[in-house]
Every structure is written in structure tokens, then in C-alpha cells.
Amino acid sequence: MPDPLSQLPWDVAQDEFGVQGADFIGVMGTLLLRAAQDEIRGYFIDSKVVAGLHGQVVVQDQMRIGPD
């Protein structure tokens, strides 16, 4: 199993769901993990293209506290 799935107590899952049930959960968890990682990679790629502010400094107004 890939991390973090390898850190789960698979012996307990086998006791509760049987060997086939634990295998099913492991395979489904691996598929979900890969799908989530693919989605996250897409955000990193898109953020570089959309941002377009590489090397530019953005100045924000200062917030005033108290009466003017």
C-alpha cells in the first residue's frame, strides 16, 4: 500500500471485514488516493498559469485604526 494507507491497521480491517473485504478497502483507498493526487497536481499547474504575477510586488492599502 502507498503512504498513508500503509500506516493503517490492516490486521484490524482483516479481522472486521475478512481478507477479501480488507483487500477491497485497500484497492479502493489506493484508487481514491491516486485520483486525489491527480486533482491536486492539476491545481499546482493551473495556479502558475493563472497567477501571472511572477516577480511583481502587489501593494495593499494600510488599514487605519481609530478615528480619522
MOPAC internal coordinates of N, CA, C and O (Angstrom, degrees):
PM7 1SCF
backbone

  N    0.0000 0     0.00 0     0.00 0    0    0    0
  C    1.4552 1     0.00 0     0.00 0    1    0    0
  C    1.5291 1   110.00 1     0.00 0    2    1    0
  O    1.2310 1   120.22 1   -39.83 1    3    2    1
  N    1.3275 1   117.18 1   140.17 1    3    2    1
  C    1.4598 1   119.80 1   175.70 1    5    3    2
  C    1.5329 1   110.30 1   -74.94 1    6    5    3
  O    1.2310 1   120.94 1   -22.96 1    7    6    5
  N    1.3355 1   115.81 1   157.04 1    7    6    5
  C    1.4649 1   119.71 1   174.35 1    9    7    6
  C    1.5208 1   108.26 1   -64.89 1   10    9    7
  O    1.2310 1   118.07 1   -36.39 1   11   10    9
  N    1.2548 1   121.29 1   143.61 1   11   10    9
  C    1.4598 1   131.50 1     2.89 1   13   11   10
  C    1.5295 1   112.97 1   -89.48 1   14   13   11
  O    1.2310 1   119.89 1  -177.24 1   15   14   13
  N    1.3428 1   117.82 1     2.76 1   15   14   13
  C    1.4660 1   120.04 1  -177.72 1   17   15   14
  C    1.5213 1   112.60 1   -64.99 1   18   17   15
  O    1.2310 1   120.21 1   151.49 1   19   18   17
  N    1.3262 1   117.21 1   -28.51 1   19   18   17
  C    1.4642 1   119.98 1  -179.27 1   21   19   18
  C    1.5272 1   112.04 1   -68.19 1   22   21   19
  O    1.2310 1   120.32 1   164.32 1   23   22   21
  N    1.3163 1   117.00 1   -15.68 1   23   22   21
  C    1.4578 1   121.14 1  -178.11 1   25   23   22
  C    1.5343 1   112.65 1   -88.84 1   26   25   23
  O    1.2310 1   120.12 1   175.84 1   27   26   25
  N    1.3275 1   117.38 1    -4.16 1   27   26   25
  C    1.4618 1   120.64 1  -178.83 1   29   27   26
  C    1.5257 1   111.10 1   -80.99 1   30   29   27
  O    1.2310 1   120.18 1   -25.29 1   31   30   29
  N    1.3296 1   117.27 1   154.71 1   31   30   29
  C    1.4684 1   121.10 1  -178.73 1   33   31   30
  C    1.5334 1   111.50 1   -79.71 1   34   33   31
  O    1.2310 1   120.25 1   -98.38 1   35   34   33
  N    1.3195 1   117.13 1    81.62 1   35   34   33
  C    1.4593 1   121.51 1  -175.63 1   37   35   34
  C    1.5245 1   112.20 1   -67.51 1   38   37   35
  O    1.2310 1   119.64 1   155.21 1   39   38   37
  N    1.3215 1   118.30 1   -24.79 1   39   38   37
  C    1.4675 1   119.83 1   176.86 1   41   39   38
  C    1.5308 1   110.64 1   -65.50 1   42   41   39
  O    1.2310 1   120.54 1   143.49 1   43   42   41
  N    1.3246 1   116.58 1   -36.51 1   43   42   41
  C    1.4655 1   120.56 1   177.50 1   45   43   42
  C    1.5316 1   109.70 1   -68.89 1   46   45   43
  O    1.2310 1   120.34 1   139.22 1   47   46   45
  N    1.3295 1   116.96 1   -40.78 1   47   46   45
  C    1.4622 1   120.46 1   177.97 1   49   47   46
  C    1.5267 1   110.92 1   -62.27 1   50   49   47
  O    1.2310 1   120.20 1   140.37 1   51   50   49
  N    1.3203 1   117.23 1   -39.63 1   51   50   49
  C    1.4634 1   120.25 1   178.02 1   53   51   50
  C    1.5261 1   111.22 1   -65.91 1   54   53   51
  O    1.2310 1   120.23 1   142.08 1   55   54   53
  N    1.3262 1   117.16 1   -37.92 1   55   54   53
  C    1.4684 1   120.48 1   177.39 1   57   55   54
  C    1.5246 1   111.18 1   -64.91 1   58   57   55
  O    1.2310 1   120.42 1   140.07 1   59   58   57
  N    1.3356 1   116.80 1   -39.93 1   59   58   57
  C    1.4610 1   121.42 1  -176.08 1   61   59   58
  C    1.5262 1   113.09 1   -80.33 1   62   61   59
  O    1.2310 1   119.89 1   138.17 1   63   62   61
  N    1.3396 1   117.81 1   -41.83 1   63   62   61
  C    1.4582 1   122.10 1  -171.43 1   65   63   62
  C    1.5262 1   113.91 1  -112.53 1   66   65   63
  O    1.2310 1   120.32 1   175.02 1   67   66   65
  N    1.3227 1   117.00 1    -4.98 1   67   66   65
  C    1.4589 1   120.50 1  -175.66 1   69   67   66
  C    1.5236 1   109.79 1    84.28 1   70   69   67
  O    1.2310 1   120.97 1    -9.76 1   71   70   69
  N    1.3165 1   115.75 1   170.24 1   71   70   69
  C    1.4639 1   120.51 1  -177.06 1   73   71   70
  C    1.5277 1   110.36 1   -65.56 1   74   73   71
  O    1.2310 1   120.39 1   135.16 1   75   74   73
  N    1.3509 1   116.87 1   -44.84 1   75   74   73
  C    1.4619 1   119.38 1  -179.24 1   77   75   74
  C    1.5280 1   111.62 1   -65.11 1   78   77   75
  O    1.2310 1   120.12 1   140.30 1   79   78   77
  N    1.3120 1   117.37 1   -39.70 1   79   78   77
  C    1.4646 1   120.52 1   178.96 1   81   79   78
  C    1.5140 1   111.63 1   -65.06 1   82   81   79
  O    1.2310 1   120.15 1   137.84 1   83   82   81
  N    1.3267 1   117.32 1   -42.16 1   83   82   81
  C    1.4647 1   120.76 1   178.50 1   85   83   82
  C    1.5220 1   110.82 1   -66.57 1   86   85   83
  O    1.2310 1   120.45 1   141.90 1   87   86   85
  N    1.3428 1   116.75 1   -38.10 1   87   86   85
  C    1.4638 1   119.95 1   176.57 1   89   87   86
  C    1.5228 1   110.92 1   -63.17 1   90   89   87
  O    1.2310 1   120.59 1   137.05 1   91   90   89
  N    1.3311 1   116.48 1   -42.95 1   91   90   89
  C    1.4605 1   120.43 1   178.30 1   93   91   90
  C    1.5257 1   110.89 1   -60.72 1   94   93   91
  O    1.2310 1   120.51 1   133.58 1   95   94   93
  N    1.3207 1   116.63 1   -46.42 1   95   94   93
  C    1.4630 1   120.78 1   179.00 1   97   95   94
  C    1.5330 1   110.55 1   -61.24 1   98   97   95
  O    1.2310 1   120.20 1   139.54 1   99   98   97
  N    1.3226 1   117.22 1   -40.46 1   99   98   97
  C    1.4583 1   121.29 1   179.18 1  101   99   98
  C    1.5196 1   112.54 1   -64.09 1  102  101   99
  O    1.2310 1   120.75 1   135.37 1  103  102  101
  N    1.3303 1   116.17 1   -44.63 1  103  102  101
  C    1.4713 1   120.30 1   179.48 1  105  103  102
  C    1.5290 1   110.19 1   -66.16 1  106  105  103
  O    1.2310 1   120.47 1   136.46 1  107  106  105
  N    1.3250 1   116.71 1   -43.54 1  107  106  105
  C    1.4694 1   120.32 1   179.33 1  109  107  106
  C    1.5290 1   110.62 1   -64.35 1  110  109  107
  O    1.2310 1   120.13 1   139.72 1  111  110  109
  N    1.3263 1   117.35 1   -40.28 1  111  110  109
  C    1.4599 1   120.66 1   177.49 1  113  111  110
  C    1.5216 1   111.77 1   -63.26 1  114  113  111
  O    1.2310 1   120.54 1   140.69 1  115  114  113
  N    1.3370 1   116.57 1   -39.31 1  115  114  113
  C    1.4636 1   120.72 1   178.63 1  117  115  114
  C    1.5215 1   110.52 1   -64.57 1  118  117  115
  O    1.2310 1   120.11 1   136.84 1  119  118  117
  N    1.3333 1   117.39 1   -43.16 1  119  118  117
  C    1.4631 1   120.91 1   178.74 1  121  119  118
  C    1.5268 1   111.48 1   -63.42 1  122  121  119
  O    1.2310 1   120.55 1   137.32 1  123  122  121
  N    1.3324 1   116.56 1   -42.68 1  123  122  121
  C    1.4683 1   120.21 1   178.61 1  125  123  122
  C    1.5222 1   111.38 1   -64.92 1  126  125  123
  O    1.2310 1   120.74 1   140.21 1  127  126  125
  N    1.3184 1   116.18 1   -39.79 1  127  126  125
  C    1.4631 1   120.70 1   179.18 1  129  127  126
  C    1.5248 1   110.74 1   -63.21 1  130  129  127
  O    1.2310 1   120.25 1   134.63 1  131  130  129
  N    1.3230 1   117.13 1   -45.37 1  131  130  129
  C    1.4735 1   120.70 1   179.01 1  133  131  130
  C    1.5230 1   111.33 1   -63.15 1  134  133  131
  O    1.2310 1   120.26 1   138.19 1  135  134  133
  N    1.3292 1   117.11 1   -41.81 1  135  134  133
  C    1.4609 1   120.60 1   179.35 1  137  135  134
  C    1.5229 1   110.69 1   -63.59 1  138  137  135
  O    1.2310 1   120.31 1   137.86 1  139  138  137
  N    1.3217 1   117.02 1   -42.14 1  139  138  137
  C    1.4665 1   120.57 1   179.02 1  141  139  138
  C    1.5227 1   110.98 1   -65.36 1  142  141  139
  O    1.2310 1   120.12 1   139.38 1  143  142  141
  N    1.3379 1   117.37 1   -40.62 1  143  142  141
  C    1.4656 1   120.24 1   178.94 1  145  143  142
  C    1.5216 1   111.01 1   -65.53 1  146  145  143
  O    1.2310 1   119.70 1   142.66 1  147  146  145
  N    1.3335 1   118.17 1   -37.34 1  147  146  145
  C    1.4591 1   121.50 1   176.61 1  149  147  146
  C    1.5237 1   110.62 1   -63.08 1  150  149  147
  O    1.2310 1   120.40 1   138.44 1  151  150  149
  N    1.3308 1   116.85 1   -41.56 1  151  150  149
  C    1.4665 1   120.66 1   178.69 1  153  151  150
  C    1.5256 1   110.99 1   -64.39 1  154  153  151
  O    1.2310 1   120.20 1   137.60 1  155  154  153
  N    1.3156 1   117.22 1   -42.40 1  155  154  153
  C    1.4620 1   121.11 1  -179.22 1  157  155  154
  C    1.5254 1   110.50 1   -64.14 1  158  157  155
  O    1.2310 1   120.03 1   138.37 1  159  158  157
  N    1.3250 1   117.55 1   -41.63 1  159  158  157
  C    1.4746 1   120.69 1   177.78 1  161  159  158
  C    1.5186 1   110.88 1   -59.40 1  162  161  159
  O    1.2310 1   120.21 1   142.42 1  163  162  161
  N    1.3133 1   117.21 1   -37.58 1  163  162  161
  C    1.4638 1   121.15 1   178.44 1  165  163  162
  C    1.5125 1   112.64 1   -62.55 1  166  165  163
  O    1.2310 1   119.91 1   142.93 1  167  166  165
  N    1.3076 1   117.79 1   -37.07 1  167  166  165
  C    1.4575 1   120.97 1   178.43 1  169  167  166
  C    1.5213 1   111.45 1   -67.28 1  170  169  167
  O    1.2310 1   119.70 1   140.85 1  171  170  169
  N    1.3179 1   118.18 1   -39.15 1  171  170  169
  C    1.4561 1   120.48 1   179.05 1  173  171  170
  C    1.5179 1   111.03 1   -64.84 1  174  173  171
  O    1.2310 1   120.14 1   139.80 1  175  174  173
  N    1.3167 1   117.35 1   -40.20 1  175  174  173
  C    1.4626 1   120.93 1   179.26 1  177  175  174
  C    1.5221 1   110.17 1   -66.92 1  178  177  175
  O    1.2310 1   120.06 1   133.48 1  179  178  177
  N    1.3435 1   117.48 1   -46.52 1  179  178  177
  C    1.4555 1   121.23 1  -179.02 1  181  179  178
  C    1.5173 1   111.99 1   -64.54 1  182  181  179
  O    1.2310 1   119.50 1   142.64 1  183  182  181
  N    1.3225 1   118.57 1   -37.36 1  183  182  181
  C    1.4558 1   120.61 1  -176.02 1  185  183  182
  C    1.5281 1   111.56 1   -64.32 1  186  185  183
  O    1.2310 1   119.38 1   148.30 1  187  186  185
  N    1.3159 1   118.79 1   -31.70 1  187  186  185
  C    1.4553 1   121.10 1   178.67 1  189  187  186
  C    1.5276 1   110.98 1   -70.62 1  190  189  187
  O    1.2310 1   120.49 1   143.36 1  191  190  189
  N    1.3185 1   116.67 1   -36.64 1  191  190  189
  C    1.4554 1   120.63 1  -178.02 1  193  191  190
  C    1.5235 1   110.47 1   -75.46 1  194  193  191
  O    1.2310 1   120.28 1   136.33 1  195  194  193
  N    1.3163 1   117.06 1   -43.67 1  195  194  193
  C    1.4576 1   121.75 1  -174.78 1  197  195  194
  C    1.5165 1   112.00 1   -72.77 1  198  197  195
  O    1.2310 1   119.92 1   140.44 1  199  198  197
  N    1.3203 1   117.75 1   -39.56 1  199  198  197
  C    1.4580 1   120.76 1  -173.67 1  201  199  198
  C    1.5237 1   111.41 1   -59.49 1  202  201  199
  O    1.2310 1   119.51 1   124.11 1  203  202  201
  N    1.3037 1   118.55 1   -55.89 1  203  202  201
  C    1.4516 1   122.28 1   176.95 1  205  203  202
  C    1.5184 1   115.10 1    61.37 1  206  205  203
  O    1.2310 1   119.04 1  -164.51 1  207  206  205
  N    1.3157 1   119.44 1    15.49 1  207  206  205
  C    1.4579 1   121.87 1  -177.33 1  209  207  206
  C    1.5179 1   111.68 1  -110.08 1  210  209  207
  O    1.2310 1   119.63 1  -152.87 1  211  210  209
  N    1.3007 1   118.31 1    27.13 1  211  210  209
  C    1.4594 1   121.05 1  -177.53 1  213  211  210
  C    1.5203 1   110.76 1   -61.01 1  214  213  211
  O    1.2310 1   120.76 1   -61.35 1  215  214  213
  N    1.3211 1   116.15 1   118.65 1  215  214  213
  C    1.4499 1   121.46 1   176.65 1  217  215  214
  C    1.5155 1   114.92 1    83.92 1  218  217  215
  O    1.2310 1   119.31 1   175.10 1  219  218  217
  N    1.3258 1   118.93 1    -4.90 1  219  218  217
  C    1.4601 1   121.32 1  -179.95 1  221  219  218
  C    1.5262 1   109.62 1   -94.14 1  222  221  219
  O    1.2310 1   120.85 1   -35.95 1  223  222  221
  N    1.3128 1   115.98 1   144.05 1  223  222  221
  C    1.4558 1   121.18 1   179.34 1  225  223  222
  C    1.5200 1   108.23 1  -101.98 1  226  225  223
  O    1.2310 1   120.48 1   -49.26 1  227  226  225
  N    1.3046 1   116.69 1   130.74 1  227  226  225
  C    1.4492 1   122.26 1   178.14 1  229  227  226
  C    1.5194 1   107.78 1  -105.90 1  230  229  227
  O    1.2310 1   120.53 1   -57.43 1  231  230  229
  N    1.3350 1   116.60 1   122.57 1  231  230  229
  C    1.4610 1   121.62 1  -178.71 1  233  231  230
  C    1.5189 1   108.09 1   -98.78 1  234  233  231
  O    1.2310 1   120.99 1   -48.32 1  235  234  233
  N    1.3399 1   115.72 1   131.68 1  235  234  233
  C    1.4563 1   120.87 1   177.67 1  237  235  234
  C    1.5161 1   109.34 1  -106.96 1  238  237  235
  O    1.2310 1   120.96 1   -27.99 1  239  238  237
  N    1.3295 1   115.76 1   152.01 1  239  238  237
  C    1.4608 1   120.62 1   175.98 1  241  239  238
  C    1.5270 1   109.47 1   -65.80 1  242  241  239
  O    1.2310 1   121.34 1   -32.20 1  243  242  241
  N    1.3351 1   115.05 1   147.80 1  243  242  241
  C    1.4428 1   118.76 1   176.22 1  245  243  242
  C    1.5183 1   109.14 1   -81.54 1  246  245  243
  O    1.2310 1   120.86 1   -33.78 1  247  246  245
  N    1.3199 1   115.95 1   146.22 1  247  246  245
  C    1.4518 1   121.51 1   179.73 1  249  247  246
  C    1.5293 1   108.52 1   -87.65 1  250  249  247
  O    1.2310 1   120.64 1   -49.75 1  251  250  249
  N    1.3016 1   116.37 1   130.25 1  251  250  249
  C    1.4631 1   120.86 1   179.10 1  253  251  250
  C    1.5235 1   109.79 1   -93.84 1  254  253  251
  O    1.2310 1   121.30 1   -43.77 1  255  254  253
  N    1.3273 1   115.13 1   136.23 1  255  254  253
  C    1.4482 1   120.81 1   177.81 1  257  255  254
  C    1.5186 1   108.24 1  -117.41 1  258  257  255
  O    1.2310 1   120.70 1   -49.09 1  259  258  257
  N    1.3203 1   116.27 1   130.91 1  259  258  257
  C    1.4537 1   120.31 1   178.96 1  261  259  258
  C    1.5249 1   111.68 1   101.83 1  262  261  259
  O    1.2310 1   120.42 1     0.07 1  263  262  261
  N    1.3310 1   116.81 1  -179.93 1  263  262  261
  C    1.4734 1   120.59 1  -178.41 1  265  263  262
  C    1.5208 1   111.21 1   -71.07 1  266  265  263
  O    1.2310 1   121.36 1   -30.09 1  267  266  265
  N    1.3405 1   115.00 1   149.91 1  267  266  265
  C    1.4766 1   120.52 1   179.75 1  269  267  266
  C    1.4868 1   112.61 1   -81.54 1  270  269  267
  O    1.2310 1   120.10 1   180.00 1  271  270  269

